[in-house]
Amino acid sequence: MSAVHSTRMLILGSGPAGLSAAIYGARAGLAPIVVQGLQPGGQLTITTDVENYPGFRDVIQGPWLMEEMQAQAEHVGAQMMWDTIVDVDLSERPFKLTGDGGATYVCDTLVIATGAQAKWLGLESEQKLRGQGVSACATCDGFFFRGKKVAVIGGGNTAVEEALYLTNHSHDVTLIHRRDSLRAEKILQDRLFAHPNIDIIWDSEVVEFVGGGDPEALVGLDIRNKHTGAISRVECDGAFVAIGHKPATELFEGQIDLDSDGYIRVQVGTTKTNIPGVFACGDVMDKIYRQAVTAAGTGCMAALDAERFLAAQEFEALAAE
Ligand SMILES: Cc1cc2nc3c(=O)[nH]c(=O)nc-3n(C[C@H](O)[C@H](O)[C@H](O)COP(=O)(O)OP(=O)(O)OC[C@H]3O[C@@H](n4cnc5c(N)ncnc54)[C@H](O)[C@@H]3O)c2cc1C
């Protein structure tokens, strides 16, 4: 017989959004259950230096920060489940969810904090040099390349924004795009083309992230011109892959309102989805900021929104008696 777990607040995801929701939910007396998913601690567990999470004067390590967040959530009463949700029924309350081992979760409110994963080119050398010069987040890692030469790969809004952002740190930014025109909005393109510190290489794709030195770090990119087939090297210390993100929302397709990119839509200024009692926070509903601190902030909002939702329901039930 598979286990059944009932809770007033179920949280999907154990990144900064989910664990912040857990801290606030537990302190509001909701005894939340957190289903951690395949990546307990979320995306920060696959990075090293974090220098922009408030409260720490010195550089901290992503995995350490997430261990502390989990310990804090457990300390105030949240329960962690090492499970992944594979099925969701949001047609009526209480909501019913199923874990991959068959366990059932029954909840009065649901907080979705399943995040969004950066898309990568898929090269072995890219994987090997991630964190050693290869990144998917200029806001997170651009500061580590002060005064160095950097490249951005992509041609949409994110790539152009990343290139422009990187000029705060580097006087030598190269945008590499596989086509002969950009998909980014015109206003962004105008700013990009006008910037004296950004060069663009058109019609080229990265075939190799080149490492060197000891310890090994990125020293350049081998790119292939799509018309001539010629391979050339772009020397750089940092490369930012900016070809988009994929929100983890497949589970909710057809049940929750998603935008055209698959992100969960929330009512402006809240974490409320189109289903009363279901809230979304962190990168799964935010395609603009995508930072640990913004995820934590919206995690707090989701727990407060859920607590108020339950209080209103209880008040209505009492009034109806
Ligand atoms: C390499 C790297 C470096 C970064 N560096 C920084 C930095 O220096 N500073 C900064 O502010 N931000 C940084 N970021 C961005 C930051 O990590 C994210 O913005 C943040 O983690 C988003 O938090 P989140 O809780 O929304 O989602 P995530 O951290 O992505 O967590 C998602 C959670 O959902 C769970 N999950 C997914 N599907 C399911 C399911 N079906 N059932 C149950 N659980 C599920 C996963 O297991 C995971 O625990 C970095 C990101 C990367 C990838």
The ligand as an SDF file (V2000), in Angstrom:
LIG
                    3D

 53 58  0  0  0  0  0  0  0  0999 V2000
   25.3240   27.5820  -12.7590 C   0  0  0  0  0  0  0  0  0  0  0  0
   24.3820   28.5820  -12.1370 C   0  0  0  0  0  0  0  0  0  0  0  0
   24.8940   29.5930  -11.3600 C   0  0  0  0  0  0  0  0  0  0  0  0
   24.0340   30.5350  -10.7730 C   0  0  0  0  0  0  0  0  0  0  0  0
   24.5740   31.5050   -9.9870 N   0  0  0  0  0  0  0  0  0  0  0  0
   23.7420   32.3730   -9.3590 C   0  0  0  0  0  0  0  0  0  0  0  0
   24.2700   33.3790   -8.4970 C   0  0  0  0  0  0  0  0  0  0  0  0
   25.4910   33.4930   -8.3210 O   0  0  0  0  0  0  0  0  0  0  0  0
   23.3920   34.1980   -7.8780 N   0  0  0  0  0  0  0  0  0  0  0  0
   22.0340   34.1010   -8.0610 C   0  0  0  0  0  0  0  0  0  0  0  0
   21.2790   34.8720   -7.4560 O   0  0  0  0  0  0  0  0  0  0  0  0
   21.5120   33.1730   -8.8930 N   0  0  0  0  0  0  0  0  0  0  0  0
   22.3320   32.3180   -9.5320 C   0  0  0  0  0  0  0  0  0  0  0  0
   21.8180   31.3850  -10.3940 N   0  0  0  0  0  0  0  0  0  0  0  0
   20.3610   31.3780  -10.6340 C   0  0  0  0  0  0  0  0  0  0  0  0
   19.6340   30.7150   -9.4450 C   0  0  0  0  0  0  0  0  0  0  0  0
   20.2340   29.4740   -9.1580 O   0  0  0  0  0  0  0  0  0  0  0  0
   18.1610   30.5470   -9.7720 C   0  0  0  0  0  0  0  0  0  0  0  0
   17.5920   31.7850  -10.1010 O   0  0  0  0  0  0  0  0  0  0  0  0
   17.4280   29.9470   -8.5850 C   0  0  0  0  0  0  0  0  0  0  0  0
   18.0010   28.7240   -8.1690 O   0  0  0  0  0  0  0  0  0  0  0  0
   15.9510   29.7190   -8.9020 C   0  0  0  0  0  0  0  0  0  0  0  0
   15.3720   29.1750   -7.7740 O   0  0  0  0  0  0  0  0  0  0  0  0
   14.0400   28.3220   -7.8340 P   0  0  0  0  0  0  0  0  0  0  0  0
   13.8050   27.8730   -6.4360 O   0  0  0  0  0  0  0  0  0  0  0  0
   12.9960   29.0630   -8.5510 O   0  0  0  0  0  0  0  0  0  0  0  0
   14.3500   27.0670   -8.7720 O   0  0  0  0  0  0  0  0  0  0  0  0
   15.5320   26.0000   -8.8040 P   0  0  0  0  0  0  0  0  0  0  0  0
   16.7100   26.4100   -8.0070 O   0  0  0  0  0  0  0  0  0  0  0  0
   15.7220   25.6810  -10.2340 O   0  0  0  0  0  0  0  0  0  0  0  0
   14.8860   24.7260   -8.0720 O   0  0  0  0  0  0  0  0  0  0  0  0
   13.8770   23.9770   -8.7000 C   0  0  0  0  0  0  0  0  0  0  0  0
   13.5170   22.8390   -7.7790 C   0  0  0  0  0  0  0  0  0  0  0  0
   12.3580   22.1850   -8.2740 O   0  0  0  0  0  0  0  0  0  0  0  0
   12.5290   20.7930   -8.1390 C   0  0  0  0  0  0  0  0  0  0  0  0
   11.6030   20.1270   -9.0730 N   0  0  0  0  0  0  0  0  0  0  0  0
   11.5470   20.2620  -10.4310 C   0  0  0  0  0  0  0  0  0  0  0  0
   10.5820   19.4420  -10.9150 N   0  0  0  0  0  0  0  0  0  0  0  0
   10.0200   18.8110   -9.8440 C   0  0  0  0  0  0  0  0  0  0  0  0
    8.9850   17.8360   -9.6860 C   0  0  0  0  0  0  0  0  0  0  0  0
    8.3330   17.3340  -10.7550 N   0  0  0  0  0  0  0  0  0  0  0  0
    8.6890   17.4040   -8.4430 N   0  0  0  0  0  0  0  0  0  0  0  0
    9.3260   17.9190   -7.3610 C   0  0  0  0  0  0  0  0  0  0  0  0
   10.3160   18.8370   -7.4510 N   0  0  0  0  0  0  0  0  0  0  0  0
   10.6630   19.2550   -8.6740 C   0  0  0  0  0  0  0  0  0  0  0  0
   14.0120   20.5610   -8.4070 C   0  0  0  0  0  0  0  0  0  0  0  0
   14.4520   19.3290   -7.8910 O   0  0  0  0  0  0  0  0  0  0  0  0
   14.5960   21.7680   -7.6440 C   0  0  0  0  0  0  0  0  0  0  0  0
   14.7610   21.4340   -6.2840 O   0  0  0  0  0  0  0  0  0  0  0  0
   22.6360   30.4490  -10.9840 C   0  0  0  0  0  0  0  0  0  0  0  0
   22.1240   29.4140  -11.7830 C   0  0  0  0  0  0  0  0  0  0  0  0
   22.9780   28.4930  -12.3580 C   0  0  0  0  0  0  0  0  0  0  0  0
   22.4140   27.3710  -13.1890 C   0  0  0  0  0  0  0  0  0  0  0  0
  1  2  1  0
  2  3  1  0
  2 52  2  0
  3  4  2  0
  4  5  1  0
  4 50  1  0
  5  6  2  0
  6  7  1  0
  6 13  1  0
  7  8  2  0
  7  9  1  0
  9 10  1  0
 10 11  2  0
 10 12  1  0
 12 13  2  0
 13 14  1  0
 14 15  1  0
 14 50  1  0
 15 16  1  0
 16 17  1  0
 16 18  1  0
 18 19  1  0
 18 20  1  0
 20 21  1  0
 20 22  1  0
 22 23  1  0
 23 24  1  0
 24 25  2  0
 24 26  1  0
 24 27  1  0
 27 28  1  0
 28 29  2  0
 28 30  1  0
 28 31  1  0
 31 32  1  0
 32 33  1  0
 33 34  1  0
 33 48  1  0
 34 35  1  0
 35 36  1  0
 35 46  1  0
 36 37  1  0
 36 45  1  0
 37 38  2  0
 38 39  1  0
 39 40  1  0
 39 45  2  0
 40 41  1  0
 40 42  2  0
 42 43  1  0
 43 44  2  0
 44 45  1  0
 46 47  1  0
 46 48  1  0
 48 49  1  0
 50 51  2  0
 51 52  1  0
 52 53  1  0
M  END
$$$$
